[in-house]
Amino acid sequence: MAPKRSDAEVDIALIGGGIMSATLAVLLSELDPTARIHLYERLSDPAQESSDPWRNAGTGHAALCELNYTPQAPDGTVDITKAVGVNQQFRASRELWAYLSRAGILPEESTYLQPVPHMTLVEGADGVEYLRARYAALSEHPNFAGMEFTEDPDTIREWAPLLMEGRPANATVAATRAEEGTDVNFGALTKALLDAAKARGVVVHTATHVRHVKRRGEHWRLALRDGSWTSIGEPRTVKAKFVFVGAGGGALRLLQTSGIPEIKGYGGFPIAGQFLRLEDPAIVKRHNAKVYGRAEVGAPPMSVPHLDTRVVDGRTALLFGPFAGFSVKFLAFGSVFDALRTIRPGNIVPMLSVARDNLGLVQYLIKELLATPGAKLRTLRKMFPGAQREGWSIITAGQRVQIIKPDPEKGGTLEFGTEVITSSDGSIAGLLGASPGASTAAYAMARVVARCFGEEHPEWLTRLSEIMPSLDLGAGVTPRATDPAKPGGPV
Ligand SMILES: Cc1cc2nc3c(=O)[nH]c(=O)nc-3n(C[C@H](O)[C@H](O)[C@H](O)COP(=O)(O)OP(=O)(O)OC[C@H]3O[C@@H](n4cnc5c(N)ncnc54)[C@H](O)[C@@H]3O)c2cc1C
């Protein structure tokens, strides 16, 4: 057995090879070219979990089509605040990617992003009334000026014929369309960002599992397990001045091992997912849109059904879903003990409170879990009435771990957004939650930079704003803020 290699030293350790750590690797290597940055990924390749192109829907979330960003008040008015925020955050991501492409650091945009119109389709009088009010509110804002609205079935048929084929002629329907919508291959983008980071000296270790993170004086000490076939199981440690935990579903447990008080009381609620995928070219070529509908009553916001054009590695397909379900794993390549391993005395009350207060959600997930292929086809037909079973296959989506947060009044609450947890000294940060996700990676990681490095390096924030003029870091990012940030609402 090889001797234990101990305590190599780096400046910055990034845990996880998904879109978040990849984005942070690029930002930090841009801001401090001399920093020794090392990234550790437990699988043999990066972007195999939620950032894999078939584990997410690839929607460039800009609030052009997702109704949950525009809630309606009882008086009928539609609040667009969240939608404007998410749109602005996606703009910041596009600006970062465009900057890197112009500098020759990222490949051409067409290798990871395609223009695909974003549509919303609603049925029934109340749905039409809501969509009309939403359109009226959004179209006054310059970011949404290009949006179109119609109640005319023929116009919808022209925009997306599959939505109308087989739908009763007298159906009350309405739709919006935004031609500036996008489909993003976040897997290809993650890999391209990591290649860019490597070219700048960032060291990427794959097949390297971070077992825990512990404070050792001025440093953090990461215990690593090597999973490569040449040195399988070999233990080693590394010391880092700053740690970012971008481990997706693995982030909660790693943050817990750090012992920082900011993570106390947090728990995770795993939601599994599946999509239907169709690759039949005759049907695929008749649909060019991402079409979002309305969530079922009682359904969590991330389970809004949508029929998507997907472009992955030069091939176009249709994706429909997601279908939610319950799983005790926190990662797609995780373990059935993942949930158990995150139970701590401090998060039992929040978890029990969430179970008590969200029985409707639990019932919904069980119903979805038990849904037969026939039931899934019926759901698909609400969006694409003429759909036939042939050609559709079921694929496993990424695992989401929703945040359970301590709440002094209720005991605990379930959050559908994303939170950046930062230690009070700014030496460790991590990202919990899954939505609005990869689209807002640039914004979320710029917030990490602001909170953990902004005090020592105010010039870094100026540089980030030059690269991303749409970046609005907002309130609460005074460096070393202890309150967790929430970059936007649920998908
Ligand atoms: C069903 C679904 C649909 C979605 N649709 C969209 C969408 O349409 N648009 C959008 O913008 N976002 C979407 N998202 C969200 C988006 O996919 C995620 O927010 C994003 O991919 C998260 O990136 P990440 O880097 O945080 O995590 P991940 O991509 O999950 O990466 C985490 C990495 O950490 C590694 N890791 C875990 N534990 C350890 C450890 N102990 N040591 C070392 N490495 C470790 C994992 O192997 C993994 O590679 C969707 C998510 C899901 C689940």
The ligand as an SDF file (V2000), in Angstrom:
LIG
                    3D

 53 58  0  0  0  0  0  0  0  0999 V2000
  -34.2700   17.6540  -13.0960 C   0  0  0  0  0  0  0  0  0  0  0  0
  -33.4700   18.9240  -13.1390 C   0  0  0  0  0  0  0  0  0  0  0  0
  -33.7000   19.8500  -14.1410 C   0  0  0  0  0  0  0  0  0  0  0  0
  -32.9630   21.0410  -14.1700 C   0  0  0  0  0  0  0  0  0  0  0  0
  -33.1700   21.9170  -15.2010 N   0  0  0  0  0  0  0  0  0  0  0  0
  -32.4380   23.0400  -15.2550 C   0  0  0  0  0  0  0  0  0  0  0  0
  -32.5970   23.9120  -16.3490 C   0  0  0  0  0  0  0  0  0  0  0  0
  -33.3820   23.6600  -17.2530 O   0  0  0  0  0  0  0  0  0  0  0  0
  -31.8570   25.0430  -16.3700 N   0  0  0  0  0  0  0  0  0  0  0  0
  -30.9720   25.3440  -15.3690 C   0  0  0  0  0  0  0  0  0  0  0  0
  -30.3500   26.3870  -15.4410 O   0  0  0  0  0  0  0  0  0  0  0  0
  -30.7880   24.5090  -14.3250 N   0  0  0  0  0  0  0  0  0  0  0  0
  -31.4860   23.3740  -14.2520 C   0  0  0  0  0  0  0  0  0  0  0  0
  -31.3060   22.5110  -13.2260 N   0  0  0  0  0  0  0  0  0  0  0  0
  -30.3710   22.8640  -12.1480 C   0  0  0  0  0  0  0  0  0  0  0  0
  -28.9360   22.5980  -12.5400 C   0  0  0  0  0  0  0  0  0  0  0  0
  -28.8130   21.3500  -13.1920 O   0  0  0  0  0  0  0  0  0  0  0  0
  -28.0850   22.6260  -11.2870 C   0  0  0  0  0  0  0  0  0  0  0  0
  -28.3620   23.7970  -10.5410 O   0  0  0  0  0  0  0  0  0  0  0  0
  -26.6110   22.6640  -11.5870 C   0  0  0  0  0  0  0  0  0  0  0  0
  -26.2510   21.6760  -12.5430 O   0  0  0  0  0  0  0  0  0  0  0  0
  -25.8720   22.4410  -10.2850 C   0  0  0  0  0  0  0  0  0  0  0  0
  -24.4910   22.4930  -10.5350 O   0  0  0  0  0  0  0  0  0  0  0  0
  -23.4940   22.1520   -9.3810 P   0  0  0  0  0  0  0  0  0  0  0  0
  -22.1480   22.4050   -9.9120 O   0  0  0  0  0  0  0  0  0  0  0  0
  -23.8910   22.8610   -8.1310 O   0  0  0  0  0  0  0  0  0  0  0  0
  -23.7590   20.5960   -9.0540 O   0  0  0  0  0  0  0  0  0  0  0  0
  -23.4850   19.2740   -9.9100 P   0  0  0  0  0  0  0  0  0  0  0  0
  -23.5380   19.4880  -11.3660 O   0  0  0  0  0  0  0  0  0  0  0  0
  -24.3860   18.2250   -9.3370 O   0  0  0  0  0  0  0  0  0  0  0  0
  -21.9850   18.9580   -9.5490 O   0  0  0  0  0  0  0  0  0  0  0  0
  -21.5920   18.5790   -8.2550 C   0  0  0  0  0  0  0  0  0  0  0  0
  -20.3550   17.7210   -8.4240 C   0  0  0  0  0  0  0  0  0  0  0  0
  -19.7930   17.4640   -7.1540 O   0  0  0  0  0  0  0  0  0  0  0  0
  -19.3100   16.1370   -7.1360 C   0  0  0  0  0  0  0  0  0  0  0  0
  -19.2070   15.7170   -5.7540 N   0  0  0  0  0  0  0  0  0  0  0  0
  -20.2200   15.4660   -4.8830 C   0  0  0  0  0  0  0  0  0  0  0  0
  -19.7130   15.1040   -3.6870 N   0  0  0  0  0  0  0  0  0  0  0  0
  -18.3670   15.1470   -3.7980 C   0  0  0  0  0  0  0  0  0  0  0  0
  -17.3060   14.8660   -2.9230 C   0  0  0  0  0  0  0  0  0  0  0  0
  -17.5310   14.4770   -1.6510 N   0  0  0  0  0  0  0  0  0  0  0  0
  -16.0230   14.9760   -3.3580 N   0  0  0  0  0  0  0  0  0  0  0  0
  -15.7630   15.3680   -4.6310 C   0  0  0  0  0  0  0  0  0  0  0  0
  -16.7530   15.6380   -5.5300 N   0  0  0  0  0  0  0  0  0  0  0  0
  -18.0220   15.5310   -5.1060 C   0  0  0  0  0  0  0  0  0  0  0  0
  -20.3580   15.3840   -7.9300 C   0  0  0  0  0  0  0  0  0  0  0  0
  -19.8550   14.1510   -8.4180 O   0  0  0  0  0  0  0  0  0  0  0  0
  -20.6710   16.3650   -9.0460 C   0  0  0  0  0  0  0  0  0  0  0  0
  -19.8520   16.1970  -10.1760 O   0  0  0  0  0  0  0  0  0  0  0  0
  -31.9970   21.3030  -13.1790 C   0  0  0  0  0  0  0  0  0  0  0  0
  -31.7410   20.3550  -12.1860 C   0  0  0  0  0  0  0  0  0  0  0  0
  -32.4590   19.1660  -12.1630 C   0  0  0  0  0  0  0  0  0  0  0  0
  -32.1460   18.1520  -11.1190 C   0  0  0  0  0  0  0  0  0  0  0  0
  1  2  1  0
  2  3  1  0
  2 52  2  0
  3  4  2  0
  4  5  1  0
  4 50  1  0
  5  6  2  0
  6  7  1  0
  6 13  1  0
  7  8  2  0
  7  9  1  0
  9 10  1  0
 10 11  2  0
 10 12  1  0
 12 13  2  0
 13 14  1  0
 14 15  1  0
 14 50  1  0
 15 16  1  0
 16 17  1  0
 16 18  1  0
 18 19  1  0
 18 20  1  0
 20 21  1  0
 20 22  1  0
 22 23  1  0
 23 24  1  0
 24 25  2  0
 24 26  1  0
 24 27  1  0
 27 28  1  0
 28 29  2  0
 28 30  1  0
 28 31  1  0
 31 32  1  0
 32 33  1  0
 33 34  1  0
 33 48  1  0
 34 35  1  0
 35 36  1  0
 35 46  1  0
 36 37  1  0
 36 45  1  0
 37 38  2  0
 38 39  1  0
 39 40  1  0
 39 45  2  0
 40 41  1  0
 40 42  2  0
 42 43  1  0
 43 44  2  0
 44 45  1  0
 46 47  1  0
 46 48  1  0
 48 49  1  0
 50 51  2  0
 51 52  1  0
 52 53  1  0
M  END
$$$$
